[in-house]
Structure formats: C-alpha cells, structure tokens
Amino acid sequence: MMIYEHFSVVGFCNTYVIGPENGGPAILIDPGHVDNELINIIEKKNYKLDTILLTHRHKAHTQGVGTLLKIYNPKVYAYAANVLDFKAIRIRGNEILKCGDIQIRTIHVPGHSVDSIVYKIGQALFTGDTLNASRISSTIGYMEQHILIDQIEKKLMSLPDNTLVYPGHGAPSMIGNEKLFNPDLSERTASKWVQSKHHS
Amino acid sequence: MFNYKTCKKEGCTAYVCLDSDYCYRHSADKEGLLTKMDTIFEKSDKKISDLCFTHGEFQDKDVTGASIISCDMSWCVFRNVDFSQMTMNSSFFGFCIFQNCTFKDVDIRYSLFSGSKFINCDFSGSLLIHNNFSGIDAWKCDFSSSDLYFTTFCSSQLRDVSFEDTNLKKTDFRNTVQRRLNFKYSNYGAELYSIDIL
C-alpha cells in the first residue's frame, strides 16, 4: 500500500491518495482542491479512483469532490448524507469498507464537528480535523473541546504507539509521539492524575 | 511505503528491518543488515525509498543530494553524516540522535523527527515544510534562512538555536523550553498559536 500527500492551496488542507503499489483501485481522502499535481499522482501511478473518503463536511476538505465526480466515478463516503449538494454514502463509525484489497475502518470522533470521521487503513490513521501533530483541532466551545479530547483518548490513544497519524492539516505524527508530546492531551492527563491523587 | 509488518519477537512493536522478519534490535544478523544498508547509502543514484531500518548506527557518511522517500529510520544514530541538498518526503526519523550532521539546502516535507536529539546540526538554507519536530532536544543548531512553514516544535528543548531570517508562519513553539535562541529578521510571532482554518 502506498500513501501520497498533496497540499491543497485552497483551505490549506492535506489530501491523501492511497493505493496499491502497482496501480489499481485507489482511495482519495479529503479533496480540498483539485489541481494538476493531484491528477498527476492518480494518473502516473495508474490508479483508478474508486473511493473518496471525507473526514467531515467543511469546505476546506470537500471542495474538490465536484471536479473529481466529473472526471471519475468514485463512491463518496461521509458521515453526512449530503456534502456540498453531492450525495454521499452515509457512515456512522465502526464500519469496515473495502477498496480493492485495501480495508478501511471508520471511527467516529466528534468534537471539532459532529460528523468527524477518522479512517484507519493498515497502520495509518487519517485523522482529518480531530488530532493534528502535537495539538487537537479547534472546537467552537469548551464542551466540544472536552468531547473531542475524551473521544481522542478513548478511540485513538488506545491504538498501538506505532500507528502513523496523517492529519488534515500540518505534519504527520505517530500515536506514541502524541501521547508524549501533545500538550493538549498531556495537560488533561496531568490534571486527571492530580485528581486521582486528590481522591485517593 | 515502508513495510508495515511488525517484528516477530513477542511484545516488540517495531517495524521489521529491510526484508527481515525482525526489527534491527531482534535480528540475528545485525552486521548483514548494516552492510545491506551501507550498500543502499552508497548507490550511485542515492534514491532511498520504501525501506525500514530502525535502531541502526551510521557514522561519517556522505548522502549529499540523496532522495529519501517513505522510509522509517526511527531510533537510529547518525554521527558526522552529510545530508546536504537532500530531498525527503513522508519519512519517519523519530527518537534518533543526530550529532554533527549537515542538512544544508535540504528539502524535507511531511516528515517526522519527533523525540530526536540534534547536537550541532546545520539546517541553514533549507525548505522544512510540514514537518514534525515535537519533543526534540536541539543544542547548537542552525535553522537560519530556512522556511519552516507549518512545522511543529511543540514540547521541545531548544538551546543555542538560531532561527535567523527564517519563515515561521504557522510554526508551532507551544510548550517549548527556549534558551539563547536567535530570531533576528524572522517573522517570530506569526507562528501558530491558534489555527482558525482548522
């Protein structure tokens, strides 16, 4: 399995193309914007775009869907039924999807938005706007921030330390590194530790 | 992409080394693996891609102009290695030690150096975009005249490090220990404290 990153200059989001080593059905995650560079990745590797996975419905991550639907005939998966007037196949988390021989596990991680989905493909985790390198994504309020941290701790931090993290914005990471160096998560862990000491 | 197979040794979660069934630490033929790796480093085209080699030690190597793509070389030690004019993409160098290494005029994108130790390393004149330097310990390092767009240094220890005339747009310095840093002519303050686009 190969993973190719593409930086979308519209919305500054990361788009990922995932496919087999020698061409075949491929997956595209979060097409924020379609340009020649992205089309070249798909075409030069002899990929047939089979599946588009959307991590959430924000424009920065979805604006390229329309263009891709004009060129290819992919299935579009998202938590929301409609994304920018395009119909998507609804997912709720805990599903297993297939694209050729590649298996995709969906994980629902609300907080940044209600419809945030993380995709686990092999040892790689495509986190969209939930967990970035050394920070959690923005939320509209403290309650949502609490929910997001809670969901990340329960559903993502329980994965093996060597799981690769490919976020919607910024640099890649690993689950083990996030446990050690993400201040947003470690502050909470520290306060929990203090609380547990206080109660014991 | 490098092989996602984990080491056969019970309890070890490291990825396997080259085409072996074990990681470097648990391999019976460490010397053989190092020789193979030396051959890869000495290839005339210097194109290194889709390989995993963790816990290795490399000294006095010249990999100038190399292209490193989708490799995992976490927990390695590099001493006096010249990486000048190298291009690197999607590679993982977590928890490594880099001592007296040169990264002049390199183009490194979407790569991870988190948890690594950099002693007396020169990154000047480089493109270091979308990289993860979280939790690093850097001493006497030079990032002058470089572009560090969307690179994170969260939870790092930075001592005697120069960021002179460096682009720090969306660079993240949260939770860092900073001693004797030089931000002359750089856009320090444009770095990432909140990302409204996320």
Interface residues (C-beta under 8 A of the other chain):
Chain A: M1 M2 I3 E5 F7 G11 F12 N14 A60 H112 G122 Q123 D129 N132 A133 S134 R135 S137 S138 P160 D161 N162 L164 G168 H169 G170 A171 P172 S173 M174 N177 L180 F181 N182 P183 S186
Chain B: M1 Y4 T6 T13 A14 Y15 S70 N89 S90 F92 G94 R109 Y110 S111 L112 S114 G115 H130 N131 N132 S134 G135 F150 T151 T152 C154 S155 K170 D172 R174 N175 S194 I195 D196 I197 L198
